């Protein structure tokens, strides 16, 4: 990755050069403040006042230029509107085409203006973050809070791009009218159904608006669950490369892999306790049976993530074969009367978890313009699989033998999934297209990386501040300062081990991962012990458990619709985060079996509160996590997605282990004993959230 200062310089529109945020000057100023405060030659209050004034001036410069350019665009549209009126009297095809191209040209200039705002907004956020890091202040929170709604501040103009929406609307409306005029339609565009205008320039403008818009819609909120990290300023050449590598059927196969794996995970939950008892084990051994898959996934996530650096097709083929074998062994364990074979089958299923490949394919091969939809598809496939797994188990209530092979409610989930993975493998082999990976390009990139390393090594040997008499050639010195500062603060190479990835985690990121661990632990406890708990307290059948679990899974998408399209626009993410944690705590407390008789309404309502709150919490938490996590964790094997996956998988392993261990105390104590760690971890996460509340944004 390239340092933001160089990226800013490369992406600037040259004729607008003087109106961009002066990132290099402000970075030097931050460095100067840091040195002066260390020497105690400058008062902290003076630093805050001086830097605030500098930021205000930079923002005012940006906004005034923005208004000037906006006025020019509005004038051009007004002139085109006047000329367009003549078309109604003398319609000519050539003139219609000319007008369409003229509006598109205005749209292209508007795109440049959106890009101008985007770069300045990112530069502003980065310099605030750099100031806090170098001087140890929480200046960002103070600055945004004092300027957000102040009548004299123009900060919101940068982020809300006020007025440009009218320009977007004018361009879209006129292009639509010209299109209708070509078709000789006599209806007004306002009388027809609101169909999206198919125009590449308008589509590009909408993408730019989506990147800039801070209000969260349903699709964006849903995509946060996928936690697919990306660069903030993708280069046009990178977007073109994504278009060349993208293949719809290959994306669909990745989403199908995600769906089938989630079905595979949860299809055994309603019957795991019965299966364990049929093999001579206790019902609570279901925790080990369910958790064996998660244990193996801890390791498979790493090698699949590394394998996806070289190929996508081969890992998916390997995954399908291993899952086929794992499910076959799971089903055969009944006739072999062998618990070890049953566990081996589940371990093999975990070793076939290719979710890291699915995420990586979306991140690397899906074009930016549809990446959010693909990420939302990934989450929807997971949610649907989670609901379909238990529902399918509820339908497999039969018992017969074929050639001495038993087919019943315990073995049929394994046979059904084995057949499903075999069919998927055939489809994968026929339809998947491996994205091109050009060796020359990779060699050039490696050479570029080595050059960067050499520069960094040389830059580290340079003094951070040159004496006045040595500061000749400002440009050269600026480059040296940039290299040395970037090297000392943040190397842009991906993390190459769990240790180096862990060292990149800030306190706020660790809190987010703790929250993720907590919600996954609580959800796994609820789901995995449901068959044992409901059989003990309510004598539920397998079908009843399957209906309950499927109903929980079906709440995922409706809840995300409500939160993503409504609640997230009314409250800040950090407020939703804390409220969701508290609701998870309420669900856990209400789930405990106390003196009074444990009832079905208590169990169902408390489980619903806990599950729904955890789902909301997951989306908001991953949204915040993607903002505060180091950019070095957006690529490579040990990326942010892998870390979050490992945190969630370890939580599931610990939860399933807790269920099995608690079983030794008896089924009557299982519920309260397993809920107690959930309560402690939830309280710890709430305390940690409150202590770092101001640093989450």
C-alpha positions in Angstrom: 0.0 0.0 0.0 1.0 3.6 -0.7 1.3 6.2 2.0 -1.7 8.6 2.0 0.5 11.7 1.3 1.8 10.2 -1.9 -1.7 8.8 -2.8 -3.1 12.3 -2.3 -0.5 13.9 -4.5 -1.0 11.3 -7.3 -4.8 11.5 -7.3 -5.1 15.3 -7.3 -6.6 17.2 -10.2 -3.7 19.5 -11.0 -5.7 22.6 -11.8 -7.4 22.2 -8.3 -4.1 21.5 -6.6 -4.1 24.6 -4.3 -7.6 23.8 -3.0 -7.0 20.4 -1.6 -6.2 19.9 2.1 -2.5 20.6 2.7 -1.8 17.2 4.2 2.0 17.5 4.0 2.0 20.9 5.8 -0.3 19.7 8.5 1.7 16.5 9.0 4.8 18.5 9.5 3.0 20.8 12.0 1.9 17.8 14.0 5.4 16.5 14.1 6.6 20.0 15.2 4.0 20.1 18.0 5.1 16.6 19.2 8.7 17.7 19.5 7.9 21.0 21.2 5.6 19.4 23.7 8.2 16.7 24.5 10.7 19.5 25.2 8.0 21.4 27.2 8.7 24.5 25.1 5.0 24.8 24.1 1.8 24.8 26.1 -0.8 22.2 25.3 -3.6 24.7 25.1 -1.7 26.8 22.6 -1.2 23.6 20.5 -5.0 22.8 20.5 -5.9 26.4 19.6 -3.3 26.8 16.8 -4.1 23.4 15.2 -7.9 24.0 15.4 -7.4 27.4 13.7 -5.4 25.7 10.9 -8.0 23.0 10.4 -10.8 25.6 10.3 -8.9 27.5 7.6 -8.3 24.3 5.6 -12.0 23.3 5.7 -13.1 26.8 4.8 -10.8 26.8 1.8 -12.3 23.4 0.7 -15.9 24.5 1.2 -15.6 27.8 -0.6 -14.0 26.1 -3.6 -16.8 23.5 -3.5 -19.5 26.1 -3.6 -17.7 27.9 -6.5 -17.6 24.7 -8.6 -21.1 23.8 -7.7 -22.3 27.2 -9.0 -20.4 26.6 -12.3 -22.1 23.2 -12.7 -25.5 24.7 -11.9 -25.0 27.5 -14.5 -24.0 24.9 -17.2 -27.1 22.9 -16.5 -29.3 26.0 -16.6 -27.8 27.0 -20.1 -28.4 23.4 -21.4 -32.1 23.6 -20.1 -32.7 26.8 -22.1 -31.2 25.3 -25.2 -33.1 22.1 -24.7 -36.5 23.9 -24.8 -36.0 24.3 -28.6 -36.1 20.5 -29.0 -39.9 20.5 -28.3 -40.5 22.6 -31.3 -38.0 21.0 -33.7 -37.0 17.6 -32.5 -33.8 16.3 -34.1 -32.1 13.0 -33.3 -28.6 14.4 -33.6 -29.4 17.3 -31.2 -30.9 14.9 -28.7 -27.6 12.9 -28.7 -25.6 16.1 -28.4 -27.6 17.2 -25.4 -27.2 13.8 -23.8 -23.5 13.9 -24.2 -23.4 17.5 -22.8 -25.2 16.4 -19.7 -22.9 13.4 -19.3 -19.9 15.8 -19.5 -21.4 17.8 -16.7 -21.8 14.5 -14.8 -18.1 13.7 -15.3 -17.1 17.0 -13.9 -19.5 16.4 -11.0 -17.7 13.0 -10.4 -14.4 14.9 -10.2 -16.0 17.1 -7.6 -17.1 14.1 -5.6 -13.6 12.7 -5.8 -12.3 16.0 -4.5 -14.6 15.9 -1.5 -13.8 12.2 -0.8 -10.0 12.7 -0.8 -10.3 15.8 1.5 -12.7 14.0 3.9 -10.3 11.1 4.2 -7.3 13.5 4.6 -9.1 15.4 7.3 -9.9 12.2 9.2 -6.3 10.9 8.9 -4.7 14.1 10.1 -7.0 14.1 13.1 -6.0 10.5 13.9 -2.3 11.3 13.4 -2.6 14.3 15.8 -4.2 12.1 18.5 -1.6 9.4 18.1 1.4 11.7 18.1 0.4 14.0 20.9 -1.7 11.6 23.0 -4.8 13.8 23.0 -8.4 12.9 22.2 -8.6 16.0 19.9 -10.8 14.3 17.3 -13.8 13.9 19.6 -13.4 17.5 20.8 -13.1 19.0 17.3 -16.0 17.1 15.8 -18.2 17.7 18.8 -17.6 21.5 18.9 -17.9 21.9 15.1 -20.7 19.4 14.2 -23.7 21.7 14.6 -22.1 25.1 15.2 -23.5 27.9 12.9 -20.0 29.2 12.1 -18.4 25.8 11.3 -18.3 24.4 7.8 -17.2 20.9 8.7 -20.6 19.3 7.9 -20.4 20.8 4.4 -17.5 18.5 3.6 -19.2 15.4 4.9 -22.8 16.0 3.8 -21.9 17.6 0.4 -25.0 19.8 0.7 -26.4 21.1 -2.6 -24.7 18.6 -4.8 -27.7 16.3 -4.5 -29.7 18.9 -6.5 -27.1 18.8 -9.3 -27.3 15.0 -9.3 -31.1 15.2 -9.6 -31.0 17.7 -12.4 -28.6 15.6 -14.5 -30.6 12.4 -13.9 -33.9 14.1 -14.7 -32.7 15.7 -17.9 -31.1 12.5 -19.2 -34.3 10.6 -18.4 -36.4 13.2 -20.3 -34.1 13.1 -23.3 -34.4 9.3 -23.3 -38.2 9.5 -23.2 -38.1 12.1 -26.0 -36.1 9.6 -28.1 -38.8 7.0 -27.5 -41.5 9.6 -28.4 -43.2 9.0 -25.0 -45.8 11.6 -24.2 -45.9 10.8 -20.5 -44.1 12.8 -17.9 -41.2 11.1 -16.1 -43.2 11.7 -12.9 -46.2 9.8 -14.3 -44.2 6.6 -15.0 -42.9 4.1 -12.4 -39.6 5.1 -10.9 -37.3 2.9 -12.9 -33.5 3.4 -12.5 -31.9 5.3 -15.4 -29.4 3.0 -17.2 -26.5 5.3 -17.9 -22.9 4.7 -17.0 -22.2 8.3 -15.9 -25.3 8.3 -13.6 -24.3 4.9 -12.2 -20.8 6.2 -11.4 -22.2 9.3 -9.7 -24.5 7.1 -7.6 -21.5 5.0 -6.5 -19.6 8.1 -5.6 -22.6 9.4 -3.5 -22.8 6.0 -1.8 -19.2 6.1 -0.8 -19.6 9.6 0.6 -22.9 9.2 2.4 -22.7 8.6 6.1 -26.3 7.6 6.6 -26.5 3.8 6.8 -29.0 2.0 4.6 -30.1 -1.7 5.0 -27.7 -3.0 2.3 -24.7 -1.3 3.9 -25.7 -2.4 7.4 -26.1 -6.0 6.2 -22.8 -5.9 4.4 -21.0 -5.0 7.6 -21.6 -8.5 8.9 -19.4 -9.9 6.2 -16.5 -7.7 7.4 -14.8 -7.5 4.0 -12.2 -4.8 4.3 -11.1 -2.7 1.4 -8.9 0.3 0.6 -10.3 3.7 1.1 -9.2 5.1 -2.2 -9.2 2.4 -4.9 -7.3 3.4 -8.0 -9.1 3.4 -11.3 -6.7 0.7 -12.6 -7.6 -1.5 -9.6 -11.3 -1.2 -10.4 -10.7 -2.1 -14.0 -8.7 -5.1 -12.9 -11.6 -6.2 -10.7 -14.0 -5.9 -13.7 -11.7 -8.3 -15.7 -11.4 -10.8 -12.9 -15.1 -10.8 -12.0 -17.3 -13.8 -13.0 -20.9 -13.9 -11.8 -21.2 -17.7 -11.7 -18.0 -17.9 -9.7 -19.4 -15.4 -7.2 -22.6 -17.4 -7.0 -20.6 -20.6 -6.3 -18.8 -18.8 -3.4 -22.2 -17.7 -2.0 -23.6 -21.2 -2.4 -20.5 -22.6 -0.5 -21.3 -20.2 2.3 -24.9 -21.3 2.4 -24.2 -25.0 2.4 -21.5 -24.7 5.1 -24.0 -22.9 7.4 -26.6 -25.5 6.7 -24.0 -28.2 7.5 -23.1 -26.4 10.8 -26.6 -26.2 12.2 -28.4 -29.2 10.6 -27.2 -31.5 13.4 -28.0 -29.2 16.3 -31.6 -30.6 16.9 -30.5 -34.2 16.9 -26.9 -34.1 18.3 -28.0 -35.1 21.8 -30.0 -38.1 20.5 -27.1 -39.2 18.3 -24.7 -39.0 21.2 -27.0 -41.1 23.5 -27.5 -43.7 20.7 -23.7 -44.2 20.7 -23.6 -44.7 24.5 -22.6 -41.2 25.5 -24.3 -38.6 27.6 -26.7 -36.1 26.0 -24.4 -33.2 26.9 -21.6 -34.7 24.7 -23.5 -32.9 21.9 -21.3 -29.9 22.9 -18.2 -31.7 21.8 -19.9 -33.1 18.7 -21.1 -29.6 17.6 -17.9 -27.9 18.8 -15.5 -30.4 17.0 -16.3 -28.6 13.7 -15.4 -25.2 15.2 -12.1 -26.5 16.7 -11.0 -27.7 13.2 -12.2 -24.4 11.7 -9.6 -22.5 13.8 -6.9 -24.1 11.8 -8.7 -24.3 8.4 -9.3 -20.6 8.4 -5.5 -20.0 8.4 -4.5 -22.3 5.6 -7.5 -21.4 3.5 -6.7 -17.7 3.9 -3.1 -18.4 2.8 -4.2 -20.7 0.0 -6.4 -18.0 -1.4 -3.3 -15.9 -2.1 -2.6 -18.3 -5.0 -5.9 -19.8 -6.0 -9.7 -19.8 -5.4 -10.7 -22.9 -7.4 -8.4 -25.4 -5.7 -9.3 -24.5 -2.1 -13.1 -24.8 -3.0 -12.5 -28.2 -4.6 -10.6 -29.4 -1.6 -13.3 -28.0 0.7 -16.0 -29.9 -1.1 -14.2 -33.2 -1.0 -13.3 -32.9 2.7 -16.9 -31.9 3.6 -18.3 -34.9 1.5 -16.0 -37.3 3.4 -16.8 -35.7 6.8 -20.5 -35.9 6.4 -20.3 -39.5 5.1 -18.3 -40.5 8.2 -20.8 -38.6 10.4 -23.6 -40.7 9.0 -21.7 -44.0 9.0 -20.8 -43.6 12.7 -24.3 -44.9 13.7 -23.9 -48.3 12.0 -20.3 -48.5 13.2 -21.5 -47.6 16.7 -18.4 -45.4 17.1 -18.3 -42.0 18.8 -14.7 -41.4 17.5 -15.8 -41.8 13.9 -18.7 -39.4 14.6 -16.2 -36.8 16.0 -13.7 -37.4 13.1 -16.5 -36.7 10.6 -17.2 -33.3 12.3 -13.5 -32.5 12.5 -13.3 -33.1 8.7 -16.3 -30.8 8.2 -14.5 -28.1 10.1 -11.3 -28.6 8.1 -13.4 -28.0 5.0 -14.5 -24.5 6.1 -13.7 -22.2 3.1 -15.4 -19.0 4.4 -12.0 -17.3 4.3 -11.9 -18.0 0.6 -15.5 -16.8 0.1 -14.7 -13.5 1.8 -11.4 -13.1 0.0 -13.0 -13.7 -3.4 -15.5 -11.0 -2.8 -12.8 -8.6 -1.5 -10.4 -9.2 -4.4 -12.4 -10.2 -7.5 -15.8 -8.4 -7.2 -15.8 -4.9 -8.6 -16.2 -2.0 -6.1 -19.6 -0.9 -7.6 -21.3 -4.2 -6.6 -19.0 -5.3 -3.7 -21.5 -4.1 -1.1 -24.3 -6.1 -2.7 -22.0 -9.2 -2.8 -21.1 -8.7 0.9 -24.8 -8.4 1.7 -25.3 -11.6 -0.3 -22.7 -13.3 1.8 -24.4 -12.4 5.0 -27.9 -13.3 3.6 -26.6 -16.7 2.5 -25.2 -17.3 6.0 -28.5 -16.3 7.6 -30.5 -18.4 5.2 -28.3 -21.4 5.8 -28.6 -20.9 9.6 -32.4 -21.1 9.3 -32.5 -23.9 6.7 -30.2 -26.2 8.7 -32.5 -26.9 11.7 -35.6 -26.7 9.5 -34.2 -29.4 7.2 -33.4 -31.5 10.3 -37.0 -31.2 11.4 -38.2 -32.7 8.0 -35.8 -35.7 8.1 -38.0 -37.7 10.6 -37.9 -41.2 9.0 -36.3 -44.5 9.8 -35.4 -47.3 7.4 -32.4 -49.4 6.3 -30.9 -49.8 2.8 -28.3 -52.5 2.3 -27.6 -52.6 6.1 -27.1 -48.8 6.1 -29.4 -46.9 8.5 -31.3 -43.8 7.5 -32.9 -42.0 10.4 -33.1 -38.6 12.0 -29.6 -38.9 13.3 -27.8 -40.1 10.1 -29.9 -38.4 7.4 -28.4 -34.9 8.0 -25.0 -36.4 7.2 -26.2 -38.3 4.1 -28.2 -35.2 2.8 -25.2 -32.9 3.2 -22.8 -35.5 1.7 -25.0 -35.6 -1.4 -25.3 -31.8 -1.5 -21.5 -31.4 -1.4 -21.1 -33.9 -4.2 -23.6 -32.0 -6.4 -21.8 -28.8 -5.5 -18.5 -30.2 -6.5 -19.8 -31.2 -9.9 -21.3 -27.7 -10.4 -18.0 -26.1 -9.2 -15.9 -28.2 -11.6 -18.1 -27.2 -14.6 -18.8 -23.5 -13.9 -16.1 -21.9 -11.8 -13.6 -19.7 -13.6 -10.3 -19.1 -11.8 -9.4 -15.3 -11.9 -6.3 -14.6 -13.9 -3.1 -14.0 -11.9 -0.4 -12.7 -14.1 3.1 -13.8 -13.1 4.7 -10.7 -14.5 2.5 -8.4 -12.6 3.2 -10.3 -9.4 6.9 -10.1 -10.0 6.7 -6.4 -10.6 4.7 -5.9 -7.4 7.3 -8.0 -5.5 10.1 -5.9 -6.9 8.2 -2.7 -6.0 7.8 -4.0 -2.4 11.5 -4.7 -2.2 12.2 -1.2 -3.5 9.9 0.2 -0.8 11.7 -1.8 1.9 15.0 -0.4 0.7 13.6 3.1 0.9 12.2 2.5 4.4 15.5 1.2 5.6 17.3 4.2 4.3 14.6 6.5 5.6 14.9 5.1 9.1 18.6 6.1 9.2 17.6 9.8 8.6 17.0 12.2 11.5 13.4 13.1 12.0 14.2 16.9 12.0 17.1 18.3 10.1 18.9 21.3 11.5 18.1 24.6 9.8 21.4 24.8 8.0 21.0 21.3 6.5 17.4 21.8 5.2 18.3 22.4 1.6 16.1 21.1 -1.1 12.7 21.2 0.5 11.2 18.6 -1.7 13.8 16.0 -1.1 13.7 16.6 2.7 9.9 16.4 2.6 10.1 13.0 1.0 12.7 11.8 3.5 10.4 13.1 6.4 7.4 11.3 4.8 9.3 8.0 4.5 10.8 8.2 8.0 7.5 9.2 9.6 5.5 6.5 7.8 8.1 3.9 8.6 8.1 4.9 12.3 4.3 5.1 12.6 2.9 2.5 10.3 4.6 0.2 7.8 2.1 -0.6 5.0 3.1 -4.2 4.5 0.4 -6.8 5.5 0.9 -8.6 8.8 2.8 -11.9 8.2 1.9 -13.7 11.5 -0.7 -13.7 14.2 1.9 -12.0 16.5 2.4 -9.1 14.1 -1.3 -8.8 13.5 -1.9 -8.8 17.3 0.6 -6.0 17.7 -1.4 -3.8 15.3 -4.5 -4.0 17.5 -5.3 -0.8 19.4 -7.2 -0.9 22.7 -10.4 0.0 20.9 -9.9 -2.9 18.4 -9.3 -5.3 21.3 -12.6 -4.2 22.8 -14.4 -4.8 19.6 -13.0 -8.3 19.3 -14.0 -8.9 22.9 -17.5 -7.9 22.1 -17.5 -10.2 19.0 -16.2 -13.1 21.2 -19.0 -12.4 23.8 -21.9 -12.4 21.3 -20.7 -15.5 19.5 -20.3 -17.3 22.9 -23.8 -16.3 24.0 -25.3 -17.3 20.7 -23.5 -20.7 20.6 -24.6 -21.5 24.2 -28.2 -20.7 23.2 -28.2 -22.8 20.0 -26.0 -25.7 21.0 -27.7 -26.6 24.3 -31.2 -26.0 23.0 -32.0 -29.6 22.3 -30.8 -30.8 25.8 -32.5 -27.9 27.7 -35.8 -28.1 26.0 -35.9 -31.9 26.3 -35.2 -31.6 30.1 -37.6 -28.8 30.9 -40.4 -29.0 28.3 -40.0 -32.5 26.7 -39.8 -31.0 23.2 -39.4 -33.3 20.3 -36.7 -32.9 17.6 -39.3 -31.2 15.3 -40.1 -28.6 18.0 -36.5 -27.8 18.5 -36.0 -27.5 14.8 -38.9 -25.1 14.5 -37.5 -23.0 17.3 -34.0 -22.7 15.9 -35.3 -22.1 12.3 -37.5 -19.3 13.7 -34.5 -17.7 15.3 -32.5 -17.9 12.1 -35.4 -16.3 10.1 -35.3 -13.2 12.3 -31.9 -12.2 11.0 -32.9 -10.5 7.8 -36.1 -8.7 9.1 -34.1 -7.4 12.1 -31.4 -6.1 9.8 -34.0 -4.4 7.6 -35.4 -2.5 10.6 -32.0 -1.6 12.0 -30.3 -0.8 8.7 -33.1 1.3 7.2 -34.4 3.0 10.3 -32.7 2.7 13.7 -29.1 3.3 12.3 -30.3 6.6 10.8 -31.7 7.8 14.2 -28.8 6.8 16.5 -25.0 6.7 16.3 -23.4 3.3 15.9 -21.8 3.5 19.4 -25.2 4.1 21.0 -26.7 1.1 19.2 -23.6 -0.9 20.2 -24.0 -0.2 23.9 -27.8 -0.6 23.8 -27.4 -4.0 22.1 -24.9 -5.2 24.7 -27.3 -4.2 27.5 -30.2 -6.1 25.7 -28.0 -9.2 25.4 -27.4 -8.9 29.1 -31.1 -8.6 29.7 -31.7 -11.8 27.6 -29.0 -13.7 29.6 -30.4 -12.6 33.0 -34.0 -13.5 32.0 -32.8 -17.0 30.8 -31.7 -18.1 34.2 -33.8 -20.7 35.9 -34.5 -19.5 39.5 -36.9 -20.6 42.2 -40.1 -20.5 40.1 -40.9 -23.1 37.5 -39.1 -22.7 34.2 -41.7 -22.0 31.4 -41.7 -22.1 27.6 -42.5 -18.4 27.3 -39.6 -17.5 29.5 -37.2 -19.6 27.5 -38.5 -18.5 24.1 -38.7 -14.8 24.9 -35.3 -14.6 26.6 -33.7 -16.6 23.8 -35.3 -14.3 21.2 -34.1 -11.2 23.0 -30.6 -12.6 23.3 -30.4 -13.8 19.7 -31.8 -10.7 18.1 -29.7 -8.3 20.2 -26.6 -10.3 19.4 -27.4 -10.1 15.6 -27.8 -6.3 15.8 -24.6 -6.1 17.9 -22.7 -8.1 15.4 -23.4 -5.8 12.5 -22.7 -2.6 14.4 -19.6 -4.1 16.1 -18.1 -5.2 12.7 -18.9 -1.8 11.3 -16.9 0.0 14.0 -14.2 -2.6 13.8 -13.6 -2.0 10.1 -13.1 1.7 10.9 -10.6 1.4 13.7 -8.6 -1.5 12.5 -5.2 -0.9 10.9 -5.0 -0.7 7.1 -2.3 -3.3 7.2 -4.9 -5.8 8.1 -7.0 -5.2 5.0 -4.8 -7.6 2.9 -2.6 -10.7 3.2 -3.2 -14.0 5.0 -3.5 -12.6 8.5 -6.2 -10.0 7.7 -8.9 -8.4 9.8 -11.5 -10.9 8.5 -9.4 -13.8 9.6 -8.9 -12.3 13.1 -12.6 -11.7 13.6 -13.4 -15.2 12.3 -10.8 -16.7 14.7 -12.3 -14.7 17.6 -15.8 -16.0 16.8 -14.7 -19.6 16.2 -12.7 -19.7 19.5 -15.8 -18.4 21.3 -17.9 -21.2 19.8 -15.3 -23.8 20.8 -15.2 -22.5 24.4 -19.0 -22.4 24.5 -19.4 -26.0 23.3 -16.7 -27.2 25.7 -18.5 -25.4 28.5 -21.7 -27.3 27.7 -19.9 -30.7 27.8 -18.1 -29.9 31.1 -21.3 -28.5 32.7 -23.0 -31.8 31.8 -21.0 -33.6 34.4 -23.0 -31.6 37.0 -26.2 -32.9 35.7 -28.8 -31.7 33.1 -30.7 -29.9 35.9 -27.8 -27.5 36.4 -26.7 -27.2 32.8 -28.7 -24.1 31.9 -27.5 -21.9 34.9 -23.9 -23.1 34.8 -23.5 -22.4 31.1 -25.2 -19.0 31.3 -22.9 -17.8 34.1 -19.8 -17.4 31.9 -22.0 -15.6 29.3 -23.1 -13.2 32.1 -19.5 -12.5 33.2 -18.2 -12.0 29.6 -21.1 -9.7 28.8 -20.6 -7.5 31.8 -16.9 -7.3 31.0 -17.6 -6.2 27.5 -20.0 -3.5 28.7 -17.5 -2.2 31.1 -14.8 -2.2 28.4 -17.1 -0.4 26.0 -17.9 2.3 28.5 -14.2 2.8 29.4 -13.3 3.3 25.7 -16.6 4.9 24.6 -15.0 8.1 23.3 -12.3 6.2 21.3 -14.7 4.1 19.3 -15.4 6.9 16.8 
